[in-house]
Amino acid sequence: MEATLRPQAVFFVGAPGSGKDTQAGLLIEEFGFIQVPSSKLILAKFAANPDDPVIREEKRKFDTGELNSGPFVAEIMMEFVRPVAAQGKGLIFSGSPRTVFEAEIEVPEMVKVYGADSVLVINLVIPDEVASSRIATRRLCRAHNHPIPATPEFASLTTCPKDGSELYVRELDDPSKTGTRFSEYRKLTEPTLNTFRANGVPIFAIDASQSIQAIHQEVVGALERRTTPAPRQ
């Protein structure tokens, strides 16, 4: 039986390899949040418009580890987000915003829909060397892209424990692209934290080099603090 929390919009921000999708998946299982499937939505847009020159350029960026342009991603994300938010369901963003442009569109709208006391950021902080090691060995499943973390308890798996599908390593996780991805994160994504602050959204920094369960407990603690009304002064 799912636990319950007041509907919230939760944003995971962190460098590649920090565990954003893994932690998002745990919240989905435990509390029934709806995840904004950023990469899946972007790939679907690529597949639907392969001959469009704009799409081809965006796909080139994606394939090389560069971040896609803000206007392109923001439009795709909001097409998915608006109807879900209108239903009052909790949302998890684990792959967007990746640029300030996206943040300036998404964050004010989420504050408007959910209320300032029901939007928060989980900032997963991790050393580059730890993140690089995770990226080099992590896998996804073919059927639903469930993340299979690069931790000892999952090392012997050959199929997804959730749906039984084949496991694979993304081309994007090729070690040759890691440096570009870290650089893009620091230059384009990390500054989105200032946009959250400007909109009054609290940021909970968590050490992402901990175990998966330890991080999850801290994440749930942050959500529960936001769910409990602050005492009146």
C-alpha positions in Angstrom: 0.0 0.0 0.0 1.4 3.4 -1.0 2.2 5.9 1.8 0.6 9.3 1.4 2.0 12.8 1.1 0.4 16.0 0.0 0.8 16.5 -3.7 4.1 18.2 -4.4 6.4 19.1 -7.3 9.8 17.7 -6.5 12.9 18.7 -8.5 16.0 16.6 -8.4 19.1 18.6 -9.4 22.5 17.0 -9.5 25.4 16.1 -11.8 25.2 13.1 -14.1 25.7 10.0 -11.9 24.3 11.5 -8.8 21.3 9.1 -8.7 18.4 11.4 -9.7 16.4 8.7 -11.6 17.1 6.1 -8.9 15.8 8.3 -6.1 12.9 9.4 -8.3 11.9 5.8 -8.8 11.9 5.1 -5.1 9.5 8.0 -4.5 7.2 6.8 -7.3 7.0 3.3 -5.8 6.4 4.6 -2.2 4.2 7.6 -2.8 2.7 7.3 -6.3 4.3 10.4 -7.8 4.2 10.9 -11.6 7.7 11.3 -13.1 8.4 13.7 -15.9 10.2 11.3 -18.3 12.5 13.9 -19.8 14.8 11.8 -21.9 11.9 9.6 -23.1 10.0 12.7 -24.2 13.0 14.1 -26.0 13.8 10.9 -27.8 10.1 10.5 -28.9 10.3 14.0 -30.4 13.5 13.0 -32.3 11.8 9.9 -33.6 8.7 11.7 -34.7 10.6 14.4 -36.7 13.9 12.9 -38.0 14.1 15.1 -41.1 13.5 18.4 -39.3 16.8 20.4 -39.3 16.1 21.8 -35.8 15.5 18.2 -34.6 18.7 17.0 -36.2 20.7 19.6 -34.5 19.1 18.9 -31.1 19.7 15.2 -31.6 23.4 15.9 -32.4 23.7 17.8 -29.1 22.0 14.9 -27.2 24.2 12.3 -28.7 27.4 14.1 -27.9 26.6 14.9 -24.3 25.7 18.6 -24.8 22.5 19.9 -23.3 19.5 20.5 -25.6 18.4 24.1 -26.1 16.2 25.6 -23.4 13.2 26.5 -25.6 13.2 23.1 -27.2 13.1 21.2 -23.9 10.8 23.5 -22.1 8.1 23.2 -24.7 8.3 19.4 -24.6 8.3 19.3 -20.8 5.3 21.6 -20.3 3.2 19.7 -22.9 3.5 16.7 -20.5 3.4 18.5 -17.2 0.4 20.8 -17.5 -2.4 18.2 -17.8 -0.8 16.1 -14.9 -0.5 19.2 -12.7 -4.1 20.2 -13.5 -5.2 16.8 -12.0 -3.4 17.7 -8.7 -1.0 14.7 -8.8 2.5 14.9 -7.4 5.2 15.4 -9.9 8.9 14.5 -10.0 11.4 16.2 -12.2 14.7 14.3 -12.4 15.9 15.5 -15.8 14.6 19.0 -16.1 15.2 21.9 -15.8 18.8 21.6 -17.2 19.0 25.2 -18.2 18.0 28.5 -16.7 15.6 29.1 -19.6 13.7 25.9 -18.7 13.7 26.8 -15.0 12.3 30.2 -15.7 9.3 28.6 -17.4 8.8 25.5 -15.2 9.4 26.8 -11.7 7.0 29.7 -11.5 4.2 27.6 -13.1 4.7 24.8 -10.5 4.7 27.3 -7.7 1.4 28.7 -9.1 -0.2 25.3 -9.4 1.0 23.6 -6.2 1.6 26.6 -4.0 5.0 27.8 -2.7 4.9 25.4 0.3 4.6 22.4 -2.0 7.5 22.8 -4.3 11.1 21.8 -3.4 14.5 20.9 -4.8 16.6 17.9 -3.8 20.2 18.9 -4.7 22.2 15.7 -4.9 25.8 16.6 -4.3 28.5 14.2 -5.4 32.3 14.2 -6.1 33.1 13.9 -9.8 35.2 10.8 -9.3 32.3 8.9 -7.6 29.8 10.1 -10.3 32.2 9.0 -13.1 32.6 5.6 -11.6 28.8 5.1 -11.4 28.2 6.4 -15.0 30.8 3.9 -16.4 29.0 0.9 -15.0 25.3 1.7 -14.6 22.6 0.2 -16.8 19.0 0.7 -17.9 16.3 -1.8 -18.9 15.0 -1.9 -22.4 11.3 -2.0 -21.6 10.9 1.0 -19.3 14.4 2.5 -18.7 14.4 1.5 -15.1 17.8 2.6 -13.8 20.0 -0.3 -12.4 22.5 1.4 -10.1 26.2 0.6 -10.3 26.3 -0.9 -6.7 27.3 -4.4 -5.5 23.8 -5.6 -4.9 22.9 -5.2 -8.6 26.2 -6.2 -10.2 25.2 -9.8 -11.0 21.8 -8.9 -12.6 21.4 -9.7 -16.3 17.7 -8.7 -16.6 15.6 -6.0 -15.0 14.2 -7.1 -11.5 11.0 -5.1 -12.2 10.0 -6.2 -15.7 12.5 -8.9 -16.7 13.7 -7.0 -19.8 17.2 -6.8 -21.1 19.7 -4.5 -19.5 21.9 -2.1 -21.6 24.4 0.7 -21.3 23.3 4.0 -22.9 25.5 5.5 -25.6 25.3 8.7 -23.6 27.1 7.0 -20.7 30.2 6.4 -22.8 33.2 7.5 -20.6 34.4 9.7 -23.5 31.3 12.0 -23.0 31.6 12.3 -19.2 33.8 15.4 -19.2 31.4 17.2 -21.5 28.4 16.3 -19.4 30.0 17.5 -16.2 31.0 20.8 -17.9 27.5 21.3 -19.3 26.1 20.6 -15.8 28.2 23.2 -14.1 27.8 25.8 -16.8 24.1 25.4 -17.6 22.3 23.4 -15.0 23.8 24.3 -11.6 22.8 28.0 -12.1 19.1 26.9 -12.1 19.4 26.7 -8.4 19.4 30.5 -8.3 16.1 30.5 -10.2 14.6 28.2 -7.6 15.8 30.5 -4.8 14.4 33.6 -6.6 11.0 31.9 -6.7 11.2 31.1 -3.0 11.7 27.3 -3.5 13.7 25.6 -0.7 16.7 23.6 -1.7 17.7 20.5 0.4 21.3 19.5 -0.3 22.0 15.8 0.2 25.3 13.9 0.1 24.7 11.6 -2.9 27.8 9.5 -2.3 25.9 7.7 0.5 24.0 4.4 0.0 20.8 4.5 -2.0 18.7 3.8 1.1 20.4 6.5 3.2 19.8 9.1 0.5 16.2 8.0 0.1 15.6 8.4 3.9 16.9 12.0 3.7 14.8 12.7 0.7 11.6 11.4 2.4 12.6 13.5 5.5 12.7 16.6 3.3 9.3 15.9 1.8 7.8 15.2 5.1 9.1 18.5 6.5 7.4 20.3 3.6 4.2 18.4 4.2 4.0 19.3 7.9 2.8 22.9 8.2 5.3 25.2 9.9 4.2 26.3 13.4 2.6 29.8 13.6 4.9 32.4 15.1 
